[in-house]
Amino acid sequence: MIPEKETKIEKDDSQEGKYGSFGLFDLAHFFNRIIKNWYWFILMLFIGYCMAWVYSKYYAQNIYASNLSLSISNNTSSYFTPSQSINFIWGQGGNQDGIYLKKMLLSRTHNEFLVKELELYVNYSTKGVIKSTYLDKDDVPILLEVDKKHLQQMDYPITLVPKSNNKFEVVLPEDGHSRNLYSYETEGFTTVDPYDRPDNRTIEIGEWFTAPNLRFRLVKNPIIQKIDLQNIIVKLSTVNNAVQDIVSTIGVDFDKEIGTIMIITKRGYNLNGTVNFLNKSVSELQKKRQADKLIVDKNTNAYLQENLDNVRKKLDSSAYVLNYMKTTEKLYDIKDRDEKSLNKIKELESKKADLESKISSLRHMKNSLASQNLEKMISTTAAGFQDGVFSATISELKDLYLKRREMARIYKPNSEPMIEINKLINDARANSNGVLGNYYSDYLEEIAKINREVMQANSDLTTYPEKERKYLDAERGYNMIEATYNSLLSRQNETQLKIVGNQSDISVIDPAKNIGQAPIAPNIKVVKAGIIGGLLILPMLFILIGELLDNRIRNIKELLNATRIPLLGVIGNNTNETMLTVLDQPKSSVSEAFRGIRANMRFLAGSDRGSKVILVTSSIGGEGKTYVSINLASVLGLSDKKTILLGMDLRKPKIFGDFRIDNKYGISNYLTGEVEMSQIINKTKIPNLDVATSGPIPPNPSELLMGESNIRFIQDLKNLYDFIIIDSPPVGLVADSYELMKYSDTNIYVVRHEYTEKYMLKMITEKYHNGETGNLGLVYNDYNTKQGYGYGYGYGYGYGYGYGYFDEDKNYKEPLLIRIRNKVREIFNKK
């Protein structure tokens, strides 16, 4: 951005607030750094691919799943197969029997039975060089039989190494034997006395291995194995842990089209293990359902038979009384009988007898609940109703009673777990009694209604003589007992038919089967993508953090937008061993950049005066202030302009070293009156360029630079030279340069690429726009040529680079991306 002579910067309040404000994040530079560090991404990609390959080959444990589908019929008659709404307990709707079956499949009782039946607390695996593979009992040549009467150590790896003649070497860990041992009989832990590590030894099949923390023997597997295993690792787990692990891997869903079809899924590390478990689980569930139905139906049949026997005695007694009255009183027929009223009374008393029979069944059920003897519970059909809520609560009670018996072995009666289980039992019992109480109330209400109707009908029979009324009462009593007997007999026949035709209401449609299913997890592709993506993010994250924490100037366009100070030129990276680049490498691009700065200075205000005092400063040391001063003075001297370079950075003198001048006497000596002006002016190999070094470091540099002697010194030099270049102190450290700017015609502020901090420019920017510093221009120093032409700004340095224009072109090599681009263009442009 080169301002013309009449260029004026319009300022308003909105712009003024933005001066010196830089963006938080430079997206272009961020992507540029990513491209520059491409090799890190290639390295991370390679490492990520290797890690993903090793993971999938040696560490990933495949998880398999097998499915079983079954159908549920609705001809149920057990508390353990509810057919009505059980929303009261589980808040579910729709297929209630299926929901209950799901609960059974996931219940602790059912799965604990399977764990013990299949000995799923014994876990088998084999280990290769790195990876362990889980095995099913069908995959191993021998099975480990645990002595349940002996205490065993849990999660203690027992390695079995096959030997000749059906022998196996038992190899135990060097350490890790525990004093806390588990009993499979009590399902609890016991602490034993200290003992030495058990020795390894070789045993035959059928021989017991006995140690303080283990006792087992090996049993030959009847299933012939196809794969020879180098080792078999066995670990024992508690029954409770085995049950929890299994329940967590079972899933139950219902078919969307047919709600009575269930799909059961089992996940596991071994496919055969999931298949065997599912088939065994459903098989045992079928047996249990069948047995549960038989228990209830047999209890109901026995109860009905007992009641039938009692009612039969009453019926025989009533028949005897009726026959006696017929024979003794000769009452075979009553004249003018009111058959309508008598039939109505007979019908009402039959209903009453049936209701009283049902109430008797309700009492029996309430007594079973009170005695906690649920095994003697009868079917709700004996009480004349079907209620899924009651059936489900009875099943829930049965499970809770079993669980309480198990917990009583471990916990004290007043412990928190026992209090909680008792609360659940009381709640379930209250729910059951509540259901029975509702039916009991309904039946009593119906009986009361019948009694009122009977009393009304009896009023029509008051006209009969006393003798005839006694006969009618006897006849009514007989009819009522007969109705009760017939009702009980009908229910017994129904129950007996169920017992005879009893079969499981669960039928398997598709059993679980090993058909070579692929593993369902882990998703190797996702894991690979995650590993590789995570490693690729690492260098990007480091670059991003570096960008956010880095507050240095690196973008020319952003610099100019933030400061609104004219740019005089861009200086590239100095490859010369000294700071005399213009003298040593006159045809270099850097030298040409200094010539451009010389030309652009004419556009700054104040250039029309005969003499020109040019002050060069920067924010802090190291930004190239002295380097720009030396080479700018060299360019002016080579253009036949009489120029002098003044080293006025009295605190840190530098110029004398590059020009090989003795710094014994300099400006500090002259300003203190020790020497004459002629004694501090030194000639250089450029005829028109003189240098006045700073001299020895004085104790009061600020007072010397701002004193009258220095002002007269500059005025005297104006009469002798066309240009006076002042290498002044950095403004970010001391205020000397701001005072010297009052006497300069042009001020150059040096900003070094990726070195100068953004906040350092705030002060000079504010002074410039407040009019405190005039005729100011920026020089962007040490710009990296490898970043390409015009990075961030598109002006100045870099023109013609790589085309034989400068000395550097002989060693110039195009960047890789440029070479690839040119090659692609060459291919597509061929005719």
Stockholm file with secondary structure:
# STOCKHOLM 1.0

chainA/1-831         MIPEKETKIEKDDSQEGKYGSFGLFDLAHFFNRIIKNWYWFILMLFIGYCMAWVYSKYYAQNIYASNLSLSISNNTSSYFTPSQSINFIWGQGGNQDGIYLKKMLLSRTHNEFLVKELELYVNYSTKGVIKSTYLDKDDVPILLEVDKKHLQQMDYPITLVPKSNNKFEVVLPEDGHSRNLYSYETEGFTTVDPYDRPDNRTIEIGEWFTAPNLRFRLVKNPIIQKIDLQNIIVKLSTVNNAVQDIVSTIGVDFDKEIGTIMIITKRGYNLNGTVNFLNKSVSELQKKRQADKLIVDKNTNAYLQENLDNVRKKLDSSAYVLNYMKTTEKLYDIKDRDEKSLNKIKELESKKADLESKISSLRHMKNSLASQNLEKMISTTAAGFQDGVFSATISELKDLYLKRREMARIYKPNSEPMIEINKLINDARANSNGVLGNYYSDYLEEIAKINREVMQANSDLTTYPEKERKYLDAERGYNMIEATYNSLLSRQNETQLKIVGNQSDISVIDPAKNIGQAPIAPNIKVVKAGIIGGLLILPMLFILIGELLDNRIRNIKELLNATRIPLLGVIGNNTNETMLTVLDQPKSSVSEAFRGIRANMRFLAGSDRGSKVILVTSSIGGEGKTYVSINLASVLGLSDKKTILLGMDLRKPKIFGDFRIDNKYGISNYLTGEVEMSQIINKTKIPNLDVATSGPIPPNPSELLMGESNIRFIQDLKNLYDFIIIDSPPVGLVADSYELMKYSDTNIYVVRHEYTEKYMLKMITEKYHNGETGNLGLVYNDYNTKQGYGYGYGYGYGYGYGYGYFDEDKNYKEPLLIRIRNKVREIFNKK
#=GR chainA/1-831 SS CCCCTTCCCCCCHHHHTTTTCCCSCCHHHHHHHHHHTHHHHHHHHHHHHHHHHHIIIIICCCBEEEEEEEEECSCCCBTTBCCSCCHHHHCCCSCHHHHHHHHHHTCHHHHHHHHHHHTTTEEEEEECSSCEEEECGGGSSEEEEECTTSCBCTTCCEEEEECSTTEEEEECCSSCCCSEEEETTTTEEEECCCCCCCCCEEEETTCEEEETTEEEEEEECSSCCSSCCSCEEEEECCHHHHHHHHHTTEEEEECSSCTTEEEEEEEESCHHHHHHHHHHHHHHHHHHHHHHHHHHHHHHHHHHHHHHHHHHHHHHHHHHHHHHHHHHSCCSCCTTCCHHHHHHHHHHHHHHHHHHHHHHHHHHHHHHHHHTCGGGCCCGGGGTCCCHHHHHHHHHHHHHHHHHHHHTTTSCTTSHHHHHHHHHHHHHHHHHHHHHHHHHHHHHHHHHHHHHHHHHHHGGGTTSCHHHHHHHHHHHHHHHHHHHHHHHHHHHHHHHHHHHTCCCSEEEEECCCCSCCCCCBCCHHHHHHHHHHHHHHHHHHHHHHHHHHCCBCCCHHHHHHHHCCCEEEEEECCCSSSSCHHHHCTTSHHHHHHHHHHHHGGGSTTTTSSSEEEEEEESSTTSSHHHHHHHHHHHHHHTTCCEEEEECCTTSCCHHHHHTCCCSSCHHHHHTTSSCHHHHEEECSSTTEEEECCCSCCSCHHHHHTSHHHHHHHHHHHHHCSEEEEECCCTTTCSHHHHHGGGCSEEEEEEETTTSBGGGHHHHHHHHHTTSSCSEEEEEEEECGGGCTTTTSCCSTTTTTTTTSSGGGGGCCCCHHHHHHHHHHHHHTCC
#=GC SS_cons         CCCCTTCCCCCCHHHHTTTTCCCSCCHHHHHHHHHHTHHHHHHHHHHHHHHHHHIIIIICCCBEEEEEEEEECSCCCBTTBCCSCCHHHHCCCSCHHHHHHHHHHTCHHHHHHHHHHHTTTEEEEEECSSCEEEECGGGSSEEEEECTTSCBCTTCCEEEEECSTTEEEEECCSSCCCSEEEETTTTEEEECCCCCCCCCEEEETTCEEEETTEEEEEEECSSCCSSCCSCEEEEECCHHHHHHHHHTTEEEEECSSCTTEEEEEEEESCHHHHHHHHHHHHHHHHHHHHHHHHHHHHHHHHHHHHHHHHHHHHHHHHHHHHHHHHHHSCCSCCTTCCHHHHHHHHHHHHHHHHHHHHHHHHHHHHHHHHHTCGGGCCCGGGGTCCCHHHHHHHHHHHHHHHHHHHHTTTSCTTSHHHHHHHHHHHHHHHHHHHHHHHHHHHHHHHHHHHHHHHHHHHGGGTTSCHHHHHHHHHHHHHHHHHHHHHHHHHHHHHHHHHHHTCCCSEEEEECCCCSCCCCCBCCHHHHHHHHHHHHHHHHHHHHHHHHHHCCBCCCHHHHHHHHCCCEEEEEECCCSSSSCHHHHCTTSHHHHHHHHHHHHGGGSTTTTSSSEEEEEEESSTTSSHHHHHHHHHHHHHHTTCCEEEEECCTTSCCHHHHHTCCCSSCHHHHHTTSSCHHHHEEECSSTTEEEECCCSCCSCHHHHHTSHHHHHHHHHHHHHCSEEEEECCCTTTCSHHHHHGGGCSEEEEEEETTTSBGGGHHHHHHHHHTTSSCSEEEEEEEECGGGCTTTTSCCSTTTTTTTTSSGGGGGCCCCHHHHHHHHHHHHHTCC
//
